[in-house]
């Protein structure tokens, strides 16, 4: 898969929610990639007991975009989806 085949689904600042969304989508065989702007934040959180700020992009295959939006719209995360 080429990087150009990926599309940003959404950006979020909560790693737990990002991982929950990843798990939900992967249950439907929509594979995701989580990309952090602060990759060291997980390690810092483990050592320091705090959660440094990070922004996580959830990227998916461009062909799965609409199906992912539909799944999230019918989920507890519907408020995160900008349904224009």
N, C-alpha and C positions, 0 to 999 in steps of 0.2 A: 504494500500500500504506500502510495506516495503522500507526502505531506499535503499536497494540493487536494487530496481526496478527503481531507478532514474539514469539518466545519465546527465552529464554536456553537455549542448548545446553550451554555450559560456560564456566567462567572459568579462565584459565591465565596464568601469569606469564612465559611464554616466547614472544616474538613470532614466532620462527622456526617453532615448533611450531604456533602459531595460524595462521600463513599456510599451512603444510603441510596442516592440517586444512581450511582454507578451499579450497585447491586441490583436495583430494580430493573434497570435497562438491560443488564446482562442476563437477567432471568428470561427476557424476551429475545435473546441473541442479538442485542444491539450492544456491540462492544465499545467501550469508552476508554478515553485516555485522560487522566487527571494531570494537569500541568500547573505547577505552583510557581508563583513569582518569588517565593522564599523557601526553597527546598530544605533549608536547614531548620525550619520552624518545628518540624516533627521531632528532631533530635533535641532541640533546645527545650521543647515542652517536656520531654522525658527527663532531662537532666535538671532543669530549673523548676519544673512544676507549674510553669505558666504557659500560656498559649500566645506566642508572638503573632502579630498580625500577618496574614497571608491572603492573597487572592488566588483562588483556584479556578482555572478554566476547565470546563468539562467539554471535551472534544469528541465528536463521533464521526463516523463515515458519512459523507454528504448524502448518500443514497438513503440513509436511515433517519434523516433529520425530521421529516414530517411524522413518521411513525413514533419517534421519540417524543415529539411535542404532544401528540395525541395521548400517549401513555402518561406523560406528566400532567396533562390537563385533567385526567381522570384519577389522579393520585393526591396524596396529602400535600404534594409540592406544587399544586396548581398555581399558587400565588407567585411562584418564582418564574413562571412562564409568561413572557410578554406576548399575549395572543392578539396580534394586531389584525 
